[in-house]
Amino acid sequence: MEDHKEKVCLFCKRDENQVPLVQVDYKGHNYYICPQHIPVLIHDPGQLEGILPGAENMQAG
């Protein structure tokens, strides 16, 4: 599995020294998201279009 180069939140770009980060494994890559933006991933993943590959095809939960 490949790692995403930067360990920062996909959405707000804050790093692990600023906020806790949760690792998301997706399509063979590791990404990170902070707890504040997990609801975006769950309820409106379209907001991650252009940031997370394939986000435009994800369905809200």
N, C-alpha and C positions, 0 to 999 in steps of 0.2 A: 504494500500500500504506500502510495506517495504522500508526502506531507506538503500541505500548503506552506509556502515559505515563511510568511509572517504569522506569528501567533497573536492575532488581533481579532476583535469582533468583526464579523462580516459586515454588519450594518453601521456601527458607530466608529469603528477603527480603534477603539480603546484597547490597550494591551493588558496582559495579566498583572502588571504592576498597578493598574488603575481599577480594574474590576475582576471578579472571578470569571473565568471562561469555561464553557462547556464544549467539549470536542464533538464534532459531527462528522461521521465518516460517510462519504457520499461519492459514488462513482470512482472508487479507488483513490480518493484524496481525503486528507484530513482538513477540516475547516473548524473554525471556532466561532462561538456566539456567546454574548453575555446574557445573564438572566433577564435583563430588561428587554431584550429583543427576541427571546424565545417565542413570545406570543406572535411576533411578526412571522416567524418561520411556521408556526402552527396555523394561524388564522388568516394570514394574508401573504403567502410566500411570493406572490407576484411582485411585491415590493423589493424582492431580492433579485429581480430580473437584471441581468448584466453584471451581477455580483457573484451569484451562485449559478454555475452552469445548469441549465435545465429548469430553473425556478419557474419560468413562465409556463411550464407543463405540469407543475405540482398543483394538487387540489387542496384547498383549505380544509382543515380538520374540524 
